[in-house]
């Protein structure tokens, strides 16, 4: 039987997934910093079809972001140095959240900060809001203070998670990990022990570019965050390794541009995926990924996404 014939006879699978008690209609989530607050893409794609939307990085107080150049293309990748430009959490709750809720997908607030007290204050405000989940960002490489520094060391990461968990006990808490951590598994385990309900990985890789004509770094902050297809094999390996080390749901990301990429992460053990840079180049990418996952499930007879994951063998 051809794939087309098998698809015609297959039952419609249930694409929904549950992460930390939150139900997503499908396992495809718009990644933080790449989808604004959702409404920017209305009229371009059917935003309501997405499983979830993760907001731009939010801080307790408004930020203007980094000055100078903010984006730079590389082979199979994108360097960004946005610097967490955002209206502040009170401004988000008042000015952006109502419209975001009306779009339909699960709302995940990406919480960032420069100090533990700032993280804790932001968490308290988000706990009192209507967001469905908090994604604690301790992995951003594009700010001079805080950000990635909190996610490189297990003890420091645990301290932030513990404070945020205490201030937002009523919200599911997902922690976004940095691929730049010397001991990623150690950081992941410390976050789970401190109260993380789920983990998302990976954030961008610390990298840089030099302008050979100006004879100086492209970005004022020197380094920036690398995303895009170039990082996917490394991110995939990290999800594979972490699946063996922790017992909480994983949301994988890093260079996912089409359904085959997303399926690799689901096969590696991620419960869901986030799609970021691909949306800039091809706005319908996430919709096509959702459709591709559904087609794959029909072809192989899977009824729910959780059946896709393969069991690791010691001889792999």
Secondary structure by P-SEA (a helix, b strand, c coil): ccaaaaaaaccccccccccccccccccccccccccccccccccccccccccbbbccccccccccccccccccccccccccccccccccaaaaacccaaaaaacccbbbbbcccccaaaaaaaaaaaaacccccccccccccccccccccccccaaaaaaaaaaaaaacccbbbbbbbbcccccaaaaaaaaaaaccccccccccccccccccccccccccccbbbbbcccaaaaaaaaaaaaaaccccbbbbbcccccaaaaaaaaaacccbbbbccccccccaaaaaaaaaaaaaaaaaccccccccbbbbbccc
